[in-house]
Amino acid sequence: MIPSEINLKWSALQERIASEFDNEKPDIKVMLFLIGVQELGKGPQKFSKRQKEELMHIANCKLFSKMGFYELEGLDQDGWPHWKQVKTIPNYALLEQEMVIKSLIVDYFDEMEAN
């Protein structure tokens, strides 16, 4: 996808998520948190700051697994997924990194909606 297409789809996704939560447009961190909660599969609950950071890490691993950079190792005794990095992620420039993450997030939500 080209950047303008990614940004259009990203904006539409932000609008959709904001309307579902009756809130302002979520940024990348909020989207990563939502994906992390979805991947954890434990439903709405209170998370500590550390757990929120771990949820965003889970989301990043899940998203970058689509590009072959991570593999799911399994779940720990508390049901939290653990990932193994199998390839080095390229050193993207900041704007490239943002576009890649936005694109992966859009694809993730498209796949969720399709299932």
N, C-alpha and C positions, 0 to 999 in steps of 0.2 A: 504494500500500500504506500501511496505517496503521502507526505506530511499533511497536505490540505485535506485529503480523504480521512486520514487518521483523526485530525482535529475535528472534523465534522461529526464523525462517529463518536468520538470522545465526548463532545458537547451534548449530543443526543443522549448518550448513556448517563451523563451527569444529570441532565434534566429528568430522565426516567427515575433514577435513584432518588433524587431530591423529592420528586412527587410521591414516591412510595413512603418516604420517611417524613414527609411534610417539613422539609428542612431546606437549608441552602445547598448550593451545588457542592458535592464532595470533591476534595482534592485527591491527589494520588495516594497520600497516606491513608485517608479514610477508605478509599477503594481497596487498598491492600489489607487494611484491617477487616473489612467486610469479607474479602476472599478468605482470609485466614480463619475467621469464625466459621465460614461455610465449610472449609476443608477440615476444621477440627470436628465439626458435626455435633457440637454439644448444645446448640440452641442458645438463646439469649441468657446471659449471666454477667455478673460483674467480673472484670479482669483487673489484675494489678498492672502497674505500669510495665513491669518486666514481662508479664504475660502478653500485653498488647504489643510489645516489641517482638516477642516470639511469634505472635500471630502474623505480624507483617513479614517476618522472615519466612514463615511457612508459605505465605502467599507468593513471595518472590521466588522461592524454590519451586513451587507448583507452576508458576508462570514460565520460569526459565527451563523447567523440565520439558516443555513443549518444543524447545529449541535444542534439547539434548544435553543441557549443561548440568542437570541434576537428575538423580534417580531416587525414588522412595525406598528407604531402607526398611521401614516398618513403623509400628507404633510402640511407644513406651508403655509402661504399666498403667499410666494415667490416660492412655488413649491419644496422646499427642504424636503426630507424625514426625518422623526424623528422615532427613534427606541427606544424600551423599553427593558432593560435587564430583562430576565425572569428566568435565571439560572446563578449561579456563574460559571465563566470560571475557570477550574482547574489551579492551579499554575504550569504550565509547566516549566521544565528546559529550558534554552535558546535554546539549539539545538532541543528539542522537539517542542518548540513553533515555531521555524523557519520551521520545517518539516510540522507541522499542517497548517501553513499559506501558505506555498508553495503548499501543496496538495489541499487546498481549492481554491487557485488562479487557479491552473491547471484545477480543476473541473469546476470552473466558466467559464473559457474561452472555455472549451470543450462544456459546455451547450450552451453558446452563439453561437458557431459554428454550433451546431446541430439544433438550431432554425432558 
